[in-house]
């Protein structure tokens, strides 16, 4: 449940960066760094757990990471 919430919020923030065309590269880079770290950590911690127990999907997480 927490993974789904954070993934949704990060996706929304990234979409806002694209739509608004944020000219501040430093802020955009920091946001993308945080998003990348979250998805890498989620893959590390949740990939070995059975999918039925939680909403984590390795393929979906990888798409968000890209």
N, C-alpha and C positions, 0 to 999 in steps of 0.2 A: 504494500500500500504506500509506503514512504517512497520507494523507488519510483513508482508510477507518478506520484505527485511531483517529485523533484525533476524527473525527466520532462514532464509536461511544462513545468515552469521554465526550465532551461531552453526547451524548444521555443516557447513563446518569446523569450528574451532574444534568442538568435533571430527569429523572424522579425522582431521589432528593429533589430540592428539593420537588417537588410531593407526593410520597408522605409525606415526613416533615413537611411543613408548616413549613419553617424560618422561625422568627419573626424572625430577624435580616435585615432588609430590605437592609442595606448589603452583607452577604456575598452574598445572592441577586442583587443588582444587579451586583456585581462579576463574578460568574460569568456572568451573561447578557451583560455587556459583552464579556468575553473571547470567549464563544461567537459573538457577533455579529461581532466584528472578524475572527475566524478565517474565518467563512463568507463575509464580504465579500471578504477577501483571497484566499481560495481561488477565488472566482468571478472575480476580477480576473486572477489568474495562470493558472488552468487552463481557463477557458471557451473560449479561442481555440485550444486544443490539440485534436487529433483524439480522439474518445472511445475509439476502439479501443486506443490506446496506454496509457491509464490508466483507473482506475475512477471517475473524476469524472463526475457527471451533473448538469447545470445545474438540472434540475427538482427533483431530490432535494435538492440543496444549497439551493435557494430555499425548499423546504418546511421544512428545518431552520432556515433563517434566520427564517422567520415564527414 
